[in-house]
Amino acid sequence: MKTLRTFTLSSILVLIALQTSAEAEFQEYPEYAGEVVRIIDGDTLEVAVSIWPGIVATQSIRVRGIQAPEVRRSGCDEEKSWGNEASAQAERLYDLGSTVRLQNVTLGSFAGRVVADVYRWRSDRWLSFADEMVERNMAVEWYPDMPKVPWCLLSKTR
């Protein structure tokens, strides 16, 4: 009887270890494909993602690694204007219905939103949303541990 309990306990521990390992790997390297539904602003878009056959989830995606000026919660007219420019640039790069790849998907700080690396295909390679927006001066590199970008203060130095 003791051997059976030891075997059962050992089997359960092995299964838990395998499951934990599989979950860790999935969380570390998740990748999804989807279609752009709309551009919310210069660093956020809405994407329809096929999560299972016949099941599509539409999700707000915050692009990892950048901060663009706000349109809705702007602190001054200049920020809103820059935010509109960034949104328009994102719309030119990411057409509605275009395919995107989402990598390193994690939960965001706002309910219903996730953070991810976002890429689009251009004839020969995948292009990073974050890199494209920074290269075009529509956003700046930014991570959650950094202070909020003072767009209105920056407008006074322009």
C-alpha positions as CSV (number, residue, x, y, z in Angstrom):
1,M,0.0,0.0,0.0
2,K,2.9,2.4,0.9
3,T,4.4,1.7,-2.6
4,L,1.1,2.6,-4.3
5,R,0.8,5.9,-2.4
6,T,4.5,6.7,-3.1
7,F,3.9,5.9,-6.8
8,T,0.7,8.0,-6.9
9,L,2.3,10.9,-5.2
10,S,5.3,10.7,-7.4
11,S,3.1,10.6,-10.5
12,I,1.1,13.6,-9.4
13,L,4.3,15.6,-8.7
14,V,5.7,14.7,-12.1
15,L,2.5,15.8,-13.8
16,I,2.4,19.1,-11.9
17,A,6.1,19.7,-12.8
18,L,5.3,19.0,-16.5
19,Q,2.2,21.2,-16.5
20,T,4.1,24.0,-14.7
21,S,6.9,23.7,-17.2
22,A,4.5,23.8,-20.2
23,E,2.6,26.8,-18.7
24,A,5.9,28.7,-18.1
25,E,7.0,28.0,-21.7
26,F,3.7,29.1,-23.1
27,Q,3.7,32.3,-21.0
28,E,7.3,33.0,-22.0
29,Y,6.8,32.5,-25.8
30,P,3.2,33.1,-26.7
31,E,2.4,34.1,-30.3
32,Y,-0.9,34.9,-31.9
33,A,-2.1,36.1,-35.3
34,G,-5.0,38.5,-35.8
35,E,-6.5,41.2,-38.0
36,V,-6.5,44.9,-37.2
37,V,-10.1,46.0,-36.3
38,R,-9.2,49.6,-35.6
39,I,-6.4,51.9,-34.4
40,I,-7.2,53.4,-31.0
41,D,-4.2,55.7,-30.9
42,G,-0.5,55.8,-31.6
43,D,0.3,52.9,-29.2
44,T,-2.9,50.9,-29.0
45,L,-4.9,49.0,-31.5
46,E,-7.8,46.6,-31.5
47,V,-7.2,43.2,-33.0
48,A,-9.5,40.2,-33.8
49,V,-7.6,37.1,-32.8
50,S,-8.5,33.5,-33.7
51,I,-8.1,31.7,-30.4
52,W,-9.7,28.4,-31.4
53,P,-11.4,27.2,-34.6
54,G,-14.5,29.3,-35.1
55,I,-13.8,31.5,-32.0
56,V,-12.5,35.0,-32.5
57,A,-11.7,37.4,-29.6
58,T,-11.5,41.1,-30.3
59,Q,-8.9,42.6,-27.9
60,S,-7.4,46.0,-27.2
61,I,-3.6,45.6,-27.6
62,R,-1.2,48.1,-26.0
63,V,2.1,48.0,-28.0
64,R,5.0,47.1,-25.7
65,G,8.0,49.4,-25.4
66,I,6.5,52.8,-26.6
67,Q,4.5,55.7,-25.5
68,A,2.6,57.9,-28.0
69,P,0.8,61.2,-27.2
70,E,-2.7,60.8,-26.0
71,V,-5.8,61.8,-28.0
72,R,-8.6,61.2,-25.5
73,R,-6.8,62.1,-22.2
74,S,-4.4,64.7,-23.5
75,G,-3.1,67.3,-21.1
76,C,-2.9,70.1,-23.7
77,D,-3.9,71.0,-27.3
78,E,-0.4,70.1,-28.6
79,E,-0.5,66.6,-27.1
80,K,-3.9,66.0,-28.7
81,S,-2.6,67.3,-32.0
82,W,0.5,65.0,-31.8
83,G,-1.7,62.2,-30.7
84,N,-3.9,62.6,-33.8
85,E,-0.8,62.6,-36.0
86,A,0.5,59.4,-34.4
87,S,-2.9,57.8,-34.8
88,A,-3.1,58.7,-38.5
89,Q,0.5,57.4,-39.0
90,A,-0.5,54.1,-37.3
91,E,-3.6,53.9,-39.6
92,R,-1.4,54.3,-42.7
93,L,0.9,51.5,-41.6
94,Y,-1.7,49.1,-40.2
95,D,-4.7,49.0,-42.6
96,L,-8.0,47.7,-41.2
97,G,-8.1,44.0,-41.9
98,S,-4.4,43.6,-42.2
99,T,-2.7,40.7,-40.5
100,V,-0.6,41.2,-37.5
101,R,1.5,39.0,-35.3
102,L,1.3,39.4,-31.5
103,Q,4.2,38.1,-29.4
104,N,5.0,38.1,-25.7
105,V,1.4,38.8,-24.8
106,T,0.8,39.7,-21.2
107,L,-2.1,41.2,-19.2
108,G,-2.1,45.0,-19.1
109,S,-2.8,47.3,-16.2
110,F,-6.3,48.3,-17.6
111,A,-9.1,45.8,-17.6
112,G,-9.7,44.1,-21.0
113,R,-6.3,45.2,-22.4
114,V,-3.2,43.2,-23.0
115,V,0.4,44.3,-23.8
116,A,2.2,42.7,-26.7
117,D,4.9,43.1,-29.3
118,V,3.0,43.8,-32.5
119,Y,4.4,43.1,-36.0
120,R,3.1,43.4,-39.6
121,W,4.3,41.6,-42.7
122,R,5.9,43.7,-45.5
123,S,6.7,41.6,-48.6
124,D,10.0,40.1,-47.1
125,R,9.9,40.5,-43.3
126,W,8.0,41.3,-40.2
127,L,8.2,44.9,-39.1
128,S,7.8,46.0,-35.5
129,F,4.9,48.5,-34.7
130,A,7.0,50.0,-31.9
131,D,10.1,50.4,-34.1
132,E,8.2,52.0,-36.9
133,M,6.4,54.5,-34.7
134,V,9.7,55.5,-32.9
135,E,11.6,55.8,-36.3
136,R,8.9,58.2,-37.6
137,N,9.0,60.3,-34.4
138,M,5.4,59.4,-33.6
139,A,6.2,57.7,-30.2
140,V,9.1,57.4,-27.8
141,E,10.6,54.3,-26.3
142,W,8.9,53.7,-22.9
143,Y,8.5,51.0,-20.3
144,P,6.2,50.9,-17.2
145,D,9.0,51.6,-14.8
146,M,9.8,54.9,-16.5
147,P,8.1,58.2,-15.7
148,K,5.1,59.3,-17.8
149,V,6.2,61.3,-20.9
150,P,5.6,65.1,-20.2
151,W,4.1,65.8,-23.7
152,C,2.8,69.3,-22.8
153,L,6.2,70.3,-21.3
154,L,7.9,69.0,-24.4
155,S,5.6,71.1,-26.6
156,K,7.0,74.3,-24.9
157,T,10.5,73.4,-26.0
158,R,9.6,72.8,-29.7
